[in-house]
Amino acid sequence: MQSLVNGSWVDNPAADPRTQTTFPARLTSDTACDAARSVADALKNQIDQTIEAVNNAKTAFTIAGLILGLFTFGVFDIFVAIALGIANAMIDAGGTALAAALSPATYDTLTNILFCAFDGSGRLIEGGLDQAMSDVSDQIGGLGATILNSMLALAGVGGVNNLAALGTSTGDCSGADCGCGDEEIAFSMVIYFGTEISRTGCRLIASSLPESSHEAIGMTWDGSNPWQLTHESLTGSPHHSHWQWYTWDGSEHGPFTGFSAPLNVTVTTISMTSDNGEPTFTVTWDVRTPPP
């Protein structure tokens, strides 16, 4: 996108409506998974309509209109051109091939992929859209990946976040790998204070519990495996995150004085509290086994 500044057109990515998240997050008992399923269902419903239109020999302009109808950013010439490109690709492929490439199982895979790209607030993590599109290419591939990635690219970060916020679906992300590979350290972590929402081999999502006049959450090791926190995000973010942690040699850091998470520090235990009087919050913590 460009904006006219002092008589000259200059690049202005922030003006691209696809970058703008305009709807408040939908918070559920498993926000990230339900967000992922909502996006997958929204794409499926719209793509199913376009496949029907392809089967009924509708024009590319009609199909492009169906594609753009999914999003809230309005009709701009550039988006019409992108949607027409997707429409022509779908017409060329044909309804039978599209239906085979975009089966219900494909959308289950997409749900798991998107789950790994969302944080606990149902928003894409930094770089999450690129990560998801790469995973779609690797895990789905072929015509299905081409269509889904075209739709995700057209939506942009803002469009995907908005679809997640507006959705009503409930997901099951128990099959999500989240790029953990052989990493399983999170399965041995103990949430000693807080309520677990979900976990994979390298990610835990949990909500805080009240402790005295503030909210708190804490996680520790299983007695034999030190670990590292590599990423953290918050839903219902407190004004300040007060951290305390114990490193592998037993030394204490805190108590609850630092505002920054101990990222990439080899620890046994971490805990976090909010300021007094603040509401429940949810954390998304990515963890790993310390490198040699």
Backbone as CSV, one residue per row, in Angstrom:
resi,resn,N_x,N_y,N_z,CA_x,CA_y,CA_z,C_x,C_y,C_z
1,MET,0.836,-1.188,0.000,0.000,0.000,0.000,0.875,1.243,0.000
2,GLN,0.371,2.318,-0.643,1.069,3.589,-0.649,0.142,4.704,-0.177
3,SER,0.752,5.741,0.358,0.010,6.923,0.774,0.629,8.148,0.108
4,LEU,-0.205,9.147,-0.129,0.261,10.385,-0.741,0.767,11.316,0.356
5,VAL,2.067,11.583,0.354,2.688,12.427,1.370,3.434,13.562,0.665
6,ASN,3.007,14.795,0.945,3.648,15.976,0.335,3.746,15.860,-1.184
7,GLY,2.676,15.344,-1.789,2.625,15.274,-3.236,3.303,14.070,-3.850
8,SER,3.864,13.170,-3.020,4.543,11.983,-3.536,3.934,10.716,-2.929
9,TRP,3.862,9.677,-3.742,3.371,8.390,-3.261,4.529,7.617,-2.628
10,VAL,4.330,7.217,-1.368,5.376,6.481,-0.647,4.771,5.205,-0.080
11,ASP,5.631,4.187,0.051,5.175,2.929,0.634,4.705,3.156,2.063
12,ASN,3.571,2.545,2.411,3.008,2.675,3.750,2.344,1.355,4.128
13,PRO,3.148,0.363,4.533,2.589,-0.946,4.859,1.507,-0.894,5.928
14,ALA,1.615,0.068,6.849,0.638,0.151,7.929,-0.754,0.497,7.421
15,ALA,-0.830,1.069,6.200,-2.129,1.421,5.635,-2.824,0.223,5.004
16,ASP,-2.108,-0.870,4.847,-2.693,-2.079,4.266,-3.684,-2.665,5.263
17,PRO,-4.974,-2.720,4.928,-5.962,-3.217,5.893,-5.717,-4.656,6.312
18,ARG,-4.937,-5.391,5.523,-4.651,-6.780,5.884,-3.722,-6.880,7.090
19,THR,-3.096,-5.770,7.467,-2.218,-5.775,8.642,-2.956,-5.379,9.910
20,GLN,-4.218,-5.006,9.786,-4.933,-4.396,10.905,-5.911,-5.380,11.554
21,THR,-5.679,-5.644,12.818,-6.587,-6.468,13.617,-7.599,-5.540,14.263
22,THR,-8.860,-5.675,13.869,-9.867,-4.682,14.270,-10.880,-5.213,15.272
23,PHE,-10.905,-6.518,15.523,-11.899,-7.087,16.426,-11.232,-7.625,17.687
24,PRO,-11.857,-7.458,18.838,-11.267,-7.990,20.075,-11.203,-9.515,20.024
25,ALA,-10.197,-10.045,20.679,-10.007,-11.494,20.673,-11.187,-12.205,21.334
26,ARG,-11.498,-13.377,20.831,-12.513,-14.238,21.437,-11.802,-15.170,22.423
27,LEU,-12.093,-15.039,23.697,-11.435,-15.827,24.727,-12.311,-17.003,25.125
28,THR,-11.726,-18.191,25.090,-12.445,-19.425,25.421,-11.582,-20.240,26.376
29,SER,-12.029,-21.452,26.681,-11.234,-22.322,27.547,-9.965,-22.801,26.857
30,ASP,-9.927,-22.745,25.525,-8.712,-23.069,24.762,-8.657,-22.103,23.585
31,THR,-8.297,-20.869,23.887,-8.417,-19.777,22.921,-7.645,-20.038,21.639
32,ALA,-6.387,-20.482,21.749,-5.560,-20.665,20.555,-6.147,-21.726,19.635
33,CYS,-6.589,-22.839,20.211,-7.139,-23.928,19.383,-8.464,-23.520,18.754
34,ASP,-9.327,-22.877,19.529,-10.619,-22.454,18.979,-10.439,-21.381,17.909
35,ALA,-9.434,-20.529,18.068,-9.120,-19.545,17.034,-8.683,-20.236,15.751
36,ALA,-7.824,-21.231,15.895,-7.335,-21.968,14.725,-8.475,-22.671,14.002
37,ARG,-9.352,-23.311,14.757,-10.478,-24.016,14.134,-11.436,-23.030,13.472
38,SER,-11.616,-21.871,14.078,-12.507,-20.864,13.501,-11.988,-20.373,12.157
39,VAL,-10.678,-20.152,12.059,-10.099,-19.724,10.788,-10.223,-20.831,9.755
40,ALA,-9.901,-22.057,10.155,-9.998,-23.182,9.224,-11.437,-23.364,8.733
41,ASP,-12.397,-23.236,9.635,-13.806,-23.396,9.238,-14.252,-22.259,8.329
42,ALA,-13.797,-21.045,8.618,-14.168,-19.916,7.759,-13.630,-20.108,6.348
43,LEU,-12.380,-20.541,6.245,-11.802,-20.802,4.922,-12.545,-21.944,4.224
44,LYS,-12.836,-22.998,4.982,-13.535,-24.151,4.378,-14.902,-23.742,3.835
45,ASN,-15.656,-22.995,4.630,-16.994,-22.601,4.187,-16.930,-21.773,2.914
46,GLN,-15.976,-20.857,2.834,-15.882,-20.001,1.653,-15.339,-20.775,0.453
47,ILE,-14.356,-21.625,0.692,-13.795,-22.415,-0.406,-14.822,-23.410,-0.933
48,ASP,-15.621,-23.994,-0.047,-16.684,-24.910,-0.506,-17.654,-24.183,-1.441
49,GLN,-17.961,-22.927,-1.123,-18.848,-22.154,-2.006,-18.186,-21.898,-3.360
50,THR,-16.879,-21.639,-3.328,-16.204,-21.387,-4.599,-16.105,-22.656,-5.432
51,ILE,-15.925,-23.808,-4.784,-15.891,-25.078,-5.531,-17.243,-25.326,-6.187
52,GLU,-18.315,-25.036,-5.457,-19.654,-25.179,-6.044,-19.818,-24.247,-7.240
53,ALA,-19.291,-23.030,-7.116,-19.374,-22.077,-8.220,-18.564,-22.560,-9.414
54,VAL,-17.393,-23.155,-9.148,-16.593,-23.728,-10.239,-17.371,-24.828,-10.940
55,ASN,-17.994,-25.697,-10.169,-18.777,-26.799,-10.748,-19.959,-26.290,-11.573
56,ASN,-20.462,-25.127,-11.203,-21.598,-24.553,-11.920,-21.157,-23.574,-13.010
57,ALA,-19.850,-23.610,-13.339,-19.297,-22.811,-14.433,-19.531,-21.320,-14.253
58,LYS,-19.432,-20.843,-13.013,-19.553,-19.408,-12.766,-18.289,-18.702,-13.256
59,THR,-18.400,-17.401,-13.480,-17.267,-16.640,-14.001,-16.215,-16.415,-12.909
60,ALA,-15.012,-16.057,-13.358,-13.938,-15.758,-12.421,-14.306,-14.579,-11.532
61,PHE,-15.015,-13.588,-12.076,-15.415,-12.431,-11.273,-16.384,-12.842,-10.167
62,THR,-17.302,-13.754,-10.482,-18.235,-14.241,-9.457,-17.483,-14.962,-8.350
63,ILE,-16.545,-15.817,-8.735,-15.777,-16.580,-7.757,-14.894,-15.646,-6.939
64,ALA,-14.294,-14.645,-7.590,-13.481,-13.667,-6.864,-14.325,-12.932,-5.826
65,GLY,-15.563,-12.628,-6.185,-16.460,-11.978,-5.228,-16.726,-12.853,-4.013
66,LEU,-16.873,-14.155,-4.235,-17.058,-15.077,-3.107,-15.823,-15.086,-2.211
67,ILE,-14.668,-15.090,-2.818,-13.423,-15.103,-2.044,-13.305,-13.847,-1.203
68,LEU,-13.536,-12.689,-1.803,-13.406,-11.426,-1.073,-14.488,-11.271,-0.016
69,GLY,-15.611,-11.958,-0.192,-16.696,-11.875,0.784,-16.320,-12.409,2.151
70,LEU,-15.232,-13.163,2.223,-14.796,-13.730,3.499,-14.175,-12.677,4.399
71,PHE,-13.633,-11.626,3.809,-12.798,-10.704,4.565,-13.510,-9.377,4.806
72,THR,-12.973,-8.602,5.763,-13.633,-7.378,6.212,-12.928,-6.119,5.749
73,PHE,-11.886,-6.266,4.907,-11.091,-5.082,4.591,-11.596,-4.303,3.383
74,GLY,-12.737,-4.680,2.830,-13.301,-3.906,1.733,-12.710,-4.280,0.382
75,VAL,-13.268,-3.707,-0.656,-12.869,-4.051,-2.027,-11.905,-2.997,-2.555
76,PHE,-10.659,-3.381,-2.749,-9.642,-2.528,-3.364,-9.203,-3.203,-4.660
77,ASP,-8.766,-2.412,-5.611,-8.380,-2.980,-6.904,-7.338,-4.072,-6.759
78,ILE,-6.353,-3.864,-5.880,-5.293,-4.850,-5.740,-5.839,-6.166,-5.203
79,PHE,-6.818,-6.079,-4.279,-7.379,-7.304,-3.718,-8.257,-8.020,-4.749
80,VAL,-8.948,-7.251,-5.584,-9.731,-7.862,-6.655,-8.811,-8.625,-7.600
81,ALA,-7.664,-8.033,-7.918,-6.718,-8.686,-8.819,-6.192,-9.980,-8.204
82,ILE,-5.882,-9.949,-6.907,-5.395,-11.159,-6.233,-6.482,-12.225,-6.217
83,ALA,-7.703,-11.819,-5.871,-8.811,-12.776,-5.815,-9.094,-13.373,-7.191
84,LEU,-8.974,-12.562,-8.252,-9.164,-13.086,-9.608,-8.100,-14.122,-9.940
85,GLY,-6.882,-13.902,-9.475,-5.828,-14.886,-9.698,-6.150,-16.205,-9.032
86,ILE,-6.664,-16.138,-7.793,-7.064,-17.361,-7.094,-8.227,-18.022,-7.823
87,ALA,-9.186,-17.219,-8.241,-10.362,-17.757,-8.924,-9.969,-18.481,-10.211
88,ASN,-9.109,-17.884,-10.995,-8.689,-18.526,-12.248,-7.933,-19.822,-11.980
89,ALA,-7.116,-19.841,-10.918,-6.405,-21.076,-10.573,-7.390,-22.176,-10.188
90,MET,-8.461,-21.820,-9.497,-9.459,-22.805,-9.092,-10.252,-23.303,-10.297
91,ILE,-10.573,-22.400,-11.208,-11.285,-22.813,-12.422,-10.424,-23.759,-13.243
92,ASP,-9.142,-23.440,-13.355,-8.227,-24.300,-14.118,-8.104,-25.678,-13.482
93,ALA,-8.114,-25.743,-12.163,-7.967,-27.027,-11.480,-9.219,-27.881,-11.606
94,GLY,-10.394,-27.241,-11.534,-11.652,-27.981,-11.623,-12.162,-28.416,-10.261
95,GLY,-13.469,-28.516,-10.155,-14.111,-28.822,-8.879,-13.713,-30.159,-8.296
96,THR,-13.578,-31.197,-9.152,-13.237,-32.531,-8.642,-11.864,-32.540,-7.983
97,ALA,-10.898,-31.942,-8.641,-9.542,-31.894,-8.087,-9.499,-31.047,-6.824
98,LEU,-10.237,-29.952,-6.804,-10.263,-29.104,-5.620,-10.859,-29.830,-4.422
99,ALA,-11.958,-30.525,-4.648,-12.600,-31.258,-3.550,-11.682,-32.340,-2.996
100,ALA,-10.933,-33.003,-3.878,-10.019,-34.047,-3.426,-8.854,-33.462,-2.637
101,ALA,-8.377,-32.291,-3.056,-7.220,-31.677,-2.399,-7.586,-30.987,-1.096
102,LEU,-8.858,-30.629,-0.947,-9.303,-29.876,0.220,-10.377,-30.659,0.966
103,SER,-9.996,-31.841,1.419,-10.905,-32.726,2.143,-11.042,-32.264,3.591
104,PRO,-12.007,-32.812,4.343,-12.104,-32.461,5.771,-10.813,-32.703,6.536
105,ALA,-10.087,-33.759,6.187,-8.813,-34.042,6.866,-7.800,-32.926,6.629
106,THR,-7.867,-32.310,5.442,-6.968,-31.192,5.148,-7.198,-30.040,6.109
107,TYR,-8.444,-29.771,6.433,-8.752,-28.667,7.348,-8.398,-29.017,8.791
108,ASP,-8.429,-30.304,9.132,-7.932,-30.708,10.451,-6.439,-30.425,10.552
109,THR,-5.705,-30.743,9.495,-4.271,-30.441,9.478,-4.041,-28.939,9.551
110,LEU,-4.833,-28.179,8.808,-4.705,-26.724,8.841,-4.966,-26.181,10.246
111,THR,-5.946,-26.750,10.937,-6.234,-26.318,12.310,-5.020,-26.500,13.202
112,ASN,-4.375,-27.652,13.123,-3.194,-27.905,13.947,-2.050,-26.967,13.579
113,ILE,-1.907,-26.693,12.288,-0.860,-25.764,11.845,-1.113,-24.366,12.405
114,LEU,-2.350,-23.894,12.295,-2.671,-22.552,12.779,-2.563,-22.463,14.293
115,PHE,-2.931,-23.530,14.984,-2.804,-23.555,16.449,-1.375,-23.236,16.867
116,CYS,-0.427,-23.789,16.142,0.982,-23.560,16.476,1.423,-22.133,16.153
117,ALA,0.650,-21.432,15.337,0.997,-20.059,14.953,0.299,-19.013,15.814
118,PHE,-0.662,-19.448,16.658,-1.390,-18.530,17.522,-0.800,-18.540,18.925
119,ASP,-0.931,-17.397,19.623,-0.587,-17.382,21.037,-1.843,-17.637,21.858
120,GLY,-1.709,-17.550,23.170,-2.828,-17.870,24.044,-3.977,-16.896,23.967
121,SER,-3.779,-15.761,23.291,-4.853,-14.788,23.130,-5.575,-14.934,21.795
122,GLY,-5.213,-15.963,21.023,-5.858,-16.149,19.734,-5.386,-15.173,18.686
123,ARG,-4.175,-14.646,18.848,-3.552,-13.764,17.862,-2.329,-14.474,17.290
124,LEU,-2.028,-14.195,16.033,-0.839,-14.765,15.428,0.404,-14.251,16.147
125,ILE,1.321,-15.151,16.454,2.596,-14.745,17.026,3.409,-14.025,15.947
126,GLU,4.442,-13.327,16.342,5.292,-12.652,15.365,5.875,-13.680,14.396
127,GLY,5.674,-13.444,13.114,6.123,-14.403,12.103,5.215,-15.602,11.959
128,GLY,4.080,-15.581,12.661,3.194,-16.749,12.678,2.564,-17.071,11.341
129,LEU,2.210,-16.032,10.569,1.575,-16.287,9.275,2.567,-16.941,8.319
130,ASP,3.780,-16.432,8.276,4.799,-17.043,7.420,5.082,-18.474,7.853
131,GLN,5.144,-18.685,9.166,5.361,-20.034,9.685,4.235,-20.969,9.255
132,ALA,2.988,-20.500,9.385,1.838,-21.329,9.027,1.848,-21.669,7.543
133,MET,2.141,-20.687,6.698,2.143,-20.948,5.261,3.248,-21.919,4.872
134,SER,4.390,-21.821,5.526,5.460,-22.785,5.278,5.038,-24.185,5.686
135,ASP,4.366,-24.289,6.836,3.902,-25.599,7.304,2.808,-26.153,6.398
136,VAL,1.955,-25.280,5.865,0.932,-25.733,4.913,1.603,-26.352,3.685
137,SER,2.646,-25.709,3.196,3.370,-26.252,2.043,3.984,-27.600,2.362
138,ASP,4.557,-27.728,3.563,5.248,-28.961,3.939,4.280,-30.090,4.287
139,GLN,3.223,-29.760,5.028,2.357,-30.803,5.572,1.153,-31.123,4.703
140,ILE,0.710,-30.166,3.887,-0.449,-30.386,3.010,0.014,-30.523,1.571
141,GLY,0.743,-29.554,1.084,1.342,-29.632,-0.239,0.339,-29.619,-1.383
142,GLY,0.865,-29.617,-2.594,0.052,-29.747,-3.792,-0.950,-28.631,-3.979
143,LEU,-2.040,-28.974,-4.660,-3.080,-28.001,-4.972,-3.707,-27.428,-3.706
144,GLY,-3.913,-28.282,-2.701,-4.517,-27.812,-1.449,-3.698,-26.713,-0.816
145,ALA,-2.371,-26.893,-0.780,-1.499,-25.875,-0.204,-1.526,-24.598,-1.026
146,THR,-1.570,-24.738,-2.341,-1.609,-23.558,-3.214,-2.833,-22.697,-2.919
147,ILE,-3.986,-23.327,-2.815,-5.228,-22.581,-2.569,-5.237,-21.999,-1.158
148,LEU,-4.903,-22.813,-0.169,-4.941,-22.330,1.217,-3.941,-21.204,1.442
149,ASN,-2.750,-21.349,0.928,-1.758,-20.292,1.116,-2.131,-19.018,0.373
150,SER,-2.798,-19.161,-0.773,-3.281,-17.974,-1.486,-4.314,-17.229,-0.645
151,MET,-5.187,-17.985,-0.002,-6.212,-17.375,0.850,-5.592,-16.743,2.092
152,LEU,-4.622,-17.429,2.704,-3.970,-16.879,3.893,-3.187,-15.614,3.551
153,ALA,-2.504,-15.633,2.406,-1.755,-14.453,1.987,-2.688,-13.278,1.709
154,LEU,-3.823,-13.555,1.094,-4.796,-12.507,0.830,-5.343,-11.941,2.141
155,ALA,-5.575,-12.803,3.117,-6.109,-12.352,4.406,-5.112,-11.488,5.154
156,GLY,-3.835,-11.866,5.130,-2.837,-11.163,5.914,-3.008,-11.425,7.395
157,VAL,-2.098,-10.891,8.180,-2.140,-11.105,9.633,-3.438,-10.573,10.226
158,GLY,-3.826,-9.357,9.820,-5.056,-8.786,10.350,-6.281,-9.590,9.981
159,GLY,-6.355,-10.040,8.719,-7.504,-10.820,8.289,-7.625,-12.139,9.038
160,VAL,-6.497,-12.813,9.247,-6.525,-14.077,9.988,-6.937,-13.833,11.439
161,ASN,-6.365,-12.810,12.072,-6.750,-12.500,13.449,-8.231,-12.162,13.561
162,ASN,-8.742,-11.436,12.567,-10.155,-11.066,12.597,-11.059,-12.277,12.413
163,LEU,-10.683,-13.194,11.516,-11.463,-14.420,11.352,-11.480,-15.224,12.643
164,ALA,-10.343,-15.260,13.337,-10.276,-15.973,14.610,-11.179,-15.320,15.645
165,ALA,-11.179,-13.991,15.676,-11.967,-13.266,16.665,-13.464,-13.402,16.421
166,LEU,-13.859,-13.473,15.159,-15.277,-13.527,14.811,-15.844,-14.939,14.810
167,GLY,-14.977,-15.945,14.890,-15.425,-17.329,14.790,-16.130,-17.818,16.039
168,THR,-16.804,-18.954,15.882,-17.516,-19.580,17.003,-17.156,-21.055,17.143
169,SER,-16.161,-21.504,16.416,-15.838,-22.931,16.391,-15.091,-23.356,17.648
170,THR,-15.189,-24.648,17.932,-14.438,-25.278,19.012,-13.519,-26.319,18.402
171,GLY,-12.240,-26.243,18.705,-11.270,-27.110,18.056,-10.761,-28.229,18.937
172,ASP,-10.073,-29.155,18.300,-9.327,-30.217,18.975,-7.923,-30.198,18.385
173,CYS,-6.970,-29.717,19.157,-5.601,-29.557,18.663,-4.647,-30.540,19.319
174,SER,-5.175,-31.662,19.777,-4.340,-32.650,20.455,-3.301,-33.254,19.515
175,GLY,-3.536,-33.168,18.202,-2.590,-33.728,17.251,-1.539,-32.753,16.778
176,ALA,-1.545,-31.524,17.329,-0.590,-30.501,16.880,0.813,-30.816,17.379
177,ASP,1.784,-30.683,16.482,3.180,-30.924,16.837,3.894,-29.625,17.191
178,CYS,3.510,-28.533,16.568,4.064,-27.199,16.807,5.568,-27.138,16.624
179,GLY,6.061,-27.869,15.648,7.475,-27.797,15.339,8.372,-28.313,16.432
180,CYS,7.829,-29.117,17.324,8.620,-29.602,18.443,9.652,-30.638,18.011
181,GLY,9.391,-31.303,16.884,10.316,-32.353,16.465,10.408,-33.417,17.526
182,ASP,11.620,-33.682,18.002,11.818,-34.673,19.058,11.745,-34.057,20.456
183,GLU,11.479,-32.759,20.533,11.425,-32.093,21.833,10.184,-32.521,22.610
184,GLU,10.381,-32.994,23.827,9.263,-33.436,24.659,9.351,-32.885,26.070
185,ILE,10.222,-31.889,26.294,10.457,-31.401,27.640,9.186,-30.888,28.304
186,ALA,8.279,-30.286,27.508,7.070,-29.716,28.103,6.170,-30.784,28.710
187,PHE,6.260,-32.006,28.219,5.435,-33.068,28.786,5.826,-33.378,30.230
188,SER,7.067,-33.028,30.601,7.526,-33.324,31.956,7.429,-32.124,32.889
189,MET,6.976,-30.974,32.361,6.852,-29.795,33.204,5.651,-29.921,34.141
190,VAL,5.759,-29.322,35.318,4.691,-29.344,36.308,4.210,-27.916,36.545
191,ILE,2.944,-27.664,36.259,2.348,-26.373,36.589,1.876,-26.473,38.034
192,TYR,2.675,-25.967,38.957,2.386,-26.148,40.375,1.419,-25.097,40.905
193,PHE,1.244,-23.991,40.157,0.246,-22.997,40.538,-0.323,-22.414,39.259
194,GLY,-1.614,-22.615,39.036,-2.254,-22.200,37.801,-3.106,-23.327,37.260
195,THR,-3.780,-23.077,36.158,-4.672,-24.058,35.547,-4.216,-24.350,34.135
196,GLU,-3.845,-25.591,33.864,-3.386,-25.963,32.530,-4.534,-25.917,31.527
197,ILE,-4.247,-25.386,30.336,-5.217,-25.365,29.242,-4.834,-26.390,28.183
198,SER,-3.578,-26.380,27.758,-3.114,-27.369,26.781,-1.599,-27.408,26.814
199,ARG,-1.022,-28.488,26.223,0.425,-28.580,26.104,0.792,-29.477,24.936
200,THR,1.938,-29.198,24.349,2.574,-30.079,23.380,3.973,-30.367,23.920
201,GLY,4.827,-30.958,23.111,6.166,-31.266,23.578,7.018,-30.051,23.862
202,CYS,6.619,-28.881,23.313,7.442,-27.685,23.511,6.628,-26.439,23.845
203,ARG,5.337,-26.573,24.153,4.521,-25.398,24.466,3.501,-25.740,25.537
204,LEU,3.346,-24.826,26.502,2.306,-24.935,27.509,1.474,-23.666,27.510
205,ILE,0.158,-23.831,27.633,-0.762,-22.709,27.773,-1.524,-22.929,29.075
206,ALA,-1.516,-21.925,29.935,-2.153,-22.065,31.238,-2.669,-20.706,31.696
207,SER,-3.632,-20.736,32.620,-4.180,-19.498,33.176,-3.803,-19.369,34.639
208,SER,-3.796,-18.140,35.112,-3.369,-17.852,36.478,-4.466,-18.181,37.486
209,LEU,-4.060,-18.203,38.752,-4.984,-18.359,39.872,-4.750,-17.213,40.850
210,PRO,-5.798,-16.862,41.611,-5.606,-15.778,42.588,-4.711,-16.216,43.737
211,GLU,-3.815,-15.321,44.125,-2.945,-15.545,45.265,-2.838,-14.232,46.017
212,SER,-3.451,-14.201,47.188,-3.517,-12.970,47.960,-4.237,-11.920,47.120
213,SER,-3.594,-10.781,46.840,-4.274,-9.687,46.137,-3.916,-9.628,44.658
214,HIS,-3.203,-10.639,44.154,-2.815,-10.628,42.752,-3.044,-12.011,42.132
215,GLU,-2.773,-12.109,40.840,-2.859,-13.366,40.121,-1.452,-13.919,39.917
216,ALA,-1.333,-15.246,39.898,-0.004,-15.838,39.783,-0.061,-17.143,39.012
217,ILE,1.100,-17.528,38.477,1.244,-18.812,37.801,2.690,-19.264,37.985
218,GLY,2.892,-20.565,38.125,4.241,-21.070,38.315,4.427,-22.421,37.672
219,MET,5.646,-22.684,37.197,5.940,-23.945,36.520,7.329,-24.412,36.947
220,THR,7.473,-25.712,37.132,8.749,-26.240,37.584,9.089,-27.511,36.831
221,TRP,10.265,-28.026,37.086,10.761,-29.204,36.408,10.227,-30.481,37.045
222,ASP,10.607,-31.626,36.483,10.163,-32.916,37.003,11.175,-33.553,37.950
223,GLY,12.223,-32.811,38.306,13.226,-33.341,39.208,14.492,-33.812,38.536
224,SER,14.471,-33.910,37.205,15.666,-34.387,36.508,15.991,-33.618,35.245
225,ASN,15.063,-32.793,34.768,15.267,-32.125,33.490,15.222,-30.610,33.630
226,PRO,16.383,-29.924,33.619,16.356,-28.462,33.519,15.828,-28.067,32.138
227,TRP,15.443,-26.827,31.986,14.806,-26.409,30.746,15.023,-24.920,30.522
228,GLN,14.613,-24.464,29.355,14.702,-23.050,29.016,13.368,-22.561,28.457
229,LEU,13.006,-21.342,28.832,11.860,-20.642,28.266,12.353,-19.859,27.055
230,THR,11.767,-20.124,25.877,12.238,-19.475,24.655,11.293,-18.398,24.133
231,HIS,10.032,-18.427,24.572,9.051,-17.445,24.103,7.927,-17.398,25.119
232,GLU,7.400,-16.192,25.352,6.236,-16.079,26.230,5.319,-14.982,25.718
233,SER,4.021,-15.200,25.862,3.046,-14.164,25.531,1.904,-14.260,26.527
234,LEU,1.175,-13.165,26.654,0.131,-13.047,27.668,-1.184,-12.630,27.049
235,THR,-2.265,-13.152,27.593,-3.618,-12.678,27.322,-4.127,-12.020,28.597
236,GLY,-4.848,-10.911,28.471,-5.247,-10.195,29.663,-4.018,-9.649,30.351
237,SER,-3.096,-9.132,29.530,-1.756,-8.788,30.001,-1.797,-7.856,31.203
238,PRO,-1.127,-8.231,32.307,-1.002,-7.295,33.419,-0.135,-6.103,33.031
239,HIS,-0.283,-5.016,33.777,0.536,-3.843,33.494,2.016,-4.164,33.652
240,HIS,2.334,-5.004,34.626,3.701,-5.444,34.816,3.697,-6.947,35.086
241,SER,4.651,-7.632,34.510,4.850,-9.053,34.779,6.016,-9.169,35.757
242,HIS,5.745,-9.638,36.950,6.774,-9.749,37.977,7.286,-11.185,37.996
243,TRP,8.570,-11.372,37.755,9.144,-12.703,37.575,10.062,-13.090,38.731
244,GLN,10.060,-14.383,39.011,11.029,-14.983,39.912,11.418,-16.323,39.311
245,TRP,12.714,-16.666,39.368,13.108,-17.967,38.836,14.346,-18.492,39.545
246,TYR,14.512,-19.803,39.427,15.675,-20.479,39.990,16.464,-21.107,38.847
247,THR,17.738,-20.783,38.782,18.576,-21.347,37.737,19.069,-22.731,38.136
248,TRP,19.713,-23.377,37.169,20.118,-24.767,37.339,21.042,-24.973,38.538
249,ASP,21.835,-23.952,38.889,22.748,-24.093,40.026,22.073,-23.808,41.363
250,GLY,20.749,-23.543,41.317,19.996,-23.335,42.546,19.867,-21.893,42.974
251,SER,20.493,-20.956,42.273,20.424,-19.556,42.682,19.064,-18.957,42.332
252,GLU,18.607,-18.063,43.219,17.301,-17.425,43.066,17.451,-16.059,42.423
253,HIS,16.521,-15.737,41.528,16.482,-14.421,40.903,15.106,-13.825,41.186
254,GLY,15.077,-12.727,41.850,13.821,-12.138,42.282,13.972,-11.663,43.728
255,PRO,12.933,-11.772,44.552,11.631,-12.312,44.175,10.720,-11.273,43.518
256,PHE,10.244,-11.604,42.347,9.201,-10.860,41.659,9.546,-9.383,41.490
257,THR,10.770,-9.135,41.027,11.185,-7.750,40.805,11.398,-7.442,39.334
258,GLY,11.739,-8.447,38.535,12.007,-8.208,37.129,10.749,-8.207,36.298
259,PHE,10.708,-7.333,35.278,9.555,-7.254,34.388,9.742,-8.085,33.119
260,SER,10.924,-8.658,32.933,11.214,-9.412,31.718,11.322,-10.901,32.019
261,ALA,10.805,-11.702,31.100,10.876,-13.151,31.251,12.323,-13.621,31.116
262,PRO,12.710,-14.674,31.831,14.080,-15.199,31.741,14.255,-16.075,30.501
263,LEU,14.248,-15.444,29.337,14.317,-16.200,28.089,15.718,-16.767,27.882
264,ASN,15.738,-18.040,27.430,16.978,-18.737,27.066,17.958,-18.861,28.243
265,VAL,17.396,-18.886,29.449,18.173,-19.129,30.661,17.840,-20.531,31.152
266,THR,18.840,-21.330,31.498,18.585,-22.683,31.982,18.069,-22.611,33.412
267,VAL,16.829,-23.034,33.607,16.148,-22.874,34.892,15.553,-24.206,35.350
268,THR,15.142,-24.211,36.620,14.365,-25.336,37.146,12.937,-24.909,37.432
269,THR,12.765,-23.641,37.839,11.448,-23.146,38.250,11.291,-21.695,37.825
270,ILE,10.100,-21.341,37.325,9.765,-19.942,37.092,8.380,-19.667,37.645
271,SER,8.158,-18.458,38.064,6.826,-18.037,38.496,6.651,-16.574,38.146
272,MET,5.396,-16.187,37.965,5.075,-14.838,37.527,3.822,-14.370,38.220
273,THR,3.794,-13.117,38.632,2.601,-12.537,39.234,2.248,-11.246,38.509
274,SER,1.019,-10.814,38.701,0.563,-9.533,38.160,0.625,-8.481,39.261
275,ASP,0.302,-7.246,38.894,0.131,-6.214,39.908,-1.105,-6.539,40.750
276,ASN,-1.180,-5.941,41.924,-2.327,-6.162,42.796,-3.625,-5.730,42.126
277,GLY,-4.655,-6.559,42.290,-5.987,-6.194,41.827,-6.256,-6.423,40.360
278,GLU,-5.318,-7.022,39.635,-5.541,-7.239,38.208,-6.205,-8.596,37.955
279,PRO,-6.895,-8.747,36.818,-7.676,-9.966,36.576,-6.814,-11.149,36.148
280,THR,-7.481,-12.277,36.005,-6.832,-13.505,35.544,-6.150,-13.276,34.200
281,PHE,-4.986,-13.881,34.013,-4.288,-13.798,32.740,-3.932,-15.206,32.269
282,THR,-3.625,-15.324,30.985,-3.238,-16.596,30.380,-1.854,-16.456,29.776
283,VAL,-1.021,-17.464,29.971,0.327,-17.443,29.408,0.460,-18.515,28.336
284,THR,1.243,-18.212,27.320,1.716,-19.189,26.346,3.228,-19.228,26.483
285,TRP,3.759,-20.361,26.944,5.192,-20.504,27.177,5.758,-21.587,26.269
286,ASP,6.718,-21.229,25.438,7.453,-22.191,24.632,8.726,-22.561,25.382
287,VAL,9.010,-23.851,25.465,10.145,-24.338,26.250,10.983,-25.314,25.428
288,ARG,12.213,-25.532,25.872,13.087,-26.472,25.192,14.098,-27.051,26.166
289,THR,14.663,-28.186,25.774,15.780,-28.737,26.499,17.004,-27.856,26.249
290,PRO,17.771,-27.505,27.290,18.920,-26.626,27.066,19.905,-27.238,26.058
291,PRO,20.458,-26.418,25.180,21.461,-26.937,24.235,22.711,-27.376,25.002
292,PRO,23.502,-28.291,24.445,24.713,-28.772,25.124,25.672,-27.619,25.424
